[in-house]
Amino acid sequence: MDGKIIVMDHPLIQHKLSLLRDEATNVKNFRELVSEIAMLMVYDATRDLPLSDKKVKTPCGIADCKQLAGRKLAFVPILRAGL
């Protein structure tokens, strides 16, 4: 790890964080929001993953597609309330 800090400032994440911080948010909604925020964070964090080309047989013929290159990944969010 290179010690780089990344600020997740996407509008959807900011919106869900404001709902999460609201004292009127009940436990059920809090947990749902934590899960949604974690999903958005992974989506944003994986933006630059390397891709490789792959040919896929479809009902209409062969399509040139992309797939993740390299090893399999696992993302484990560590947030205040857990998942």
C-alpha positions in Angstrom: 0.0 0.0 0.0 1.4 3.4 -1.0 -0.3 5.4 1.8 -2.5 7.3 -0.7 -5.8 8.7 0.6 -8.8 8.6 -1.7 -11.8 10.8 -0.9 -15.1 9.3 -2.1 -17.0 12.4 -3.1 -19.5 11.0 -5.5 -22.9 12.7 -5.0 -24.7 9.4 -4.3 -22.2 8.5 -1.6 -22.5 12.0 -0.1 -26.3 11.8 -0.1 -26.4 8.4 1.6 -23.9 9.6 4.2 -26.1 12.5 5.1 -29.0 10.1 5.6 -26.8 7.8 7.6 -25.7 10.6 9.9 -29.3 11.8 10.5 -30.3 11.0 14.1 -33.8 10.1 12.8 -32.5 7.2 10.8 -33.6 3.9 12.3 -31.5 0.8 12.7 -32.9 -1.0 9.6 -32.3 2.0 7.3 -28.9 2.6 8.8 -27.8 -0.9 8.0 -29.2 -0.7 4.5 -27.4 2.6 3.9 -24.1 1.2 5.1 -24.5 -1.7 2.6 -25.4 0.7 -0.2 -22.5 3.0 0.6 -20.1 0.0 0.6 -21.4 -1.1 -2.8 -20.9 2.4 -4.3 -17.4 2.6 -2.8 -16.4 -0.7 -4.4 -17.9 0.5 -7.7 -15.8 3.7 -7.6 -12.7 1.9 -6.3 -12.7 -0.6 -9.2 -13.0 2.0 -11.9 -9.4 1.5 -13.1 -9.0 -2.3 -13.0 -7.2 -3.7 -16.0 -9.3 -5.5 -18.6 -8.4 -8.1 -21.3 -10.2 -8.9 -24.5 -12.4 -12.0 -24.8 -14.5 -13.3 -27.7 -18.0 -14.4 -26.6 -20.4 -16.5 -28.7 -23.8 -14.8 -28.7 -27.0 -15.7 -30.5 -26.1 -13.1 -33.1 -22.5 -14.2 -33.6 -19.1 -13.6 -32.0 -18.8 -10.5 -30.0 -15.5 -8.8 -28.8 -16.0 -8.2 -25.1 -13.9 -7.2 -22.1 -13.3 -9.1 -18.8 -11.2 -8.4 -15.7 -7.6 -9.2 -16.2 -5.4 -10.8 -13.6 -6.2 -12.4 -10.3 -9.6 -12.6 -8.6 -10.3 -9.8 -6.1 -12.2 -9.6 -2.8 -13.3 -6.3 -1.3 -14.1 -6.2 2.4 -15.7 -3.0 3.6 -14.9 -1.9 7.2 -17.5 0.6 8.2 -18.7 1.8 11.5 -21.8 -0.5 11.8 -20.5 -3.4 9.8 -22.6 -5.1 7.3 
